């Protein structure tokens, strides 16, 4: 009986050993591939410091629009975010500013457009020298134009508690006041993506 038991135990041990050899490398390869993927997922998950609830506190209004951005437009997004930080304003202010620039210029730093120009409007925010926004050189500088916009936003009592379109319109005084709202989601996405870069 001892011999039968010993053979059974050795047989089971042998199977376990052989199974470990065959299963071991596959398990290690799977673990290695999981580890290789894991850091990428962690890096792209959440950006620390961006309170996503602050980006769209009132929810979006109406249908949303979205455009593909080229490298220059992304650089303008980053310039708006940098100017917002320099102005000691938060992520919500950056959302309002970027949505406004999306509506006004599609985030392109526009010079004078000749006959197609709206009076003397230029730059990311289509600000007018004749309305006191600054010189052409100033309003076509992304940092200056953003700070000028944000200075106007700071003067709007309770802008943080307003829907985006009302806050933007109070600063911009546009002929199309409700058009800013359509860019809120894309602006929030851009702030979430670039605020901590």
Buried (B, 14 or more C-beta within 10 A) or exposed (E): EEEEEEEEEEEEEEEEEEEEEEEEEEEEEEEEEEEEEEEEEEEEEEBEEBEEEBBBBEEBBEEEBEEEBEEEBBBBBBBBBBBBBEBEBBBBBBBBBBBBBBBBBBBBBBEEEEEEEEEBBBBBBBBBBEEEBBEBEBBBBBBBBBBBBBEBBBEBEEBBEBBBBBBBBBBBEBEEBEBBBBBBBBBBBBBBBBBEE
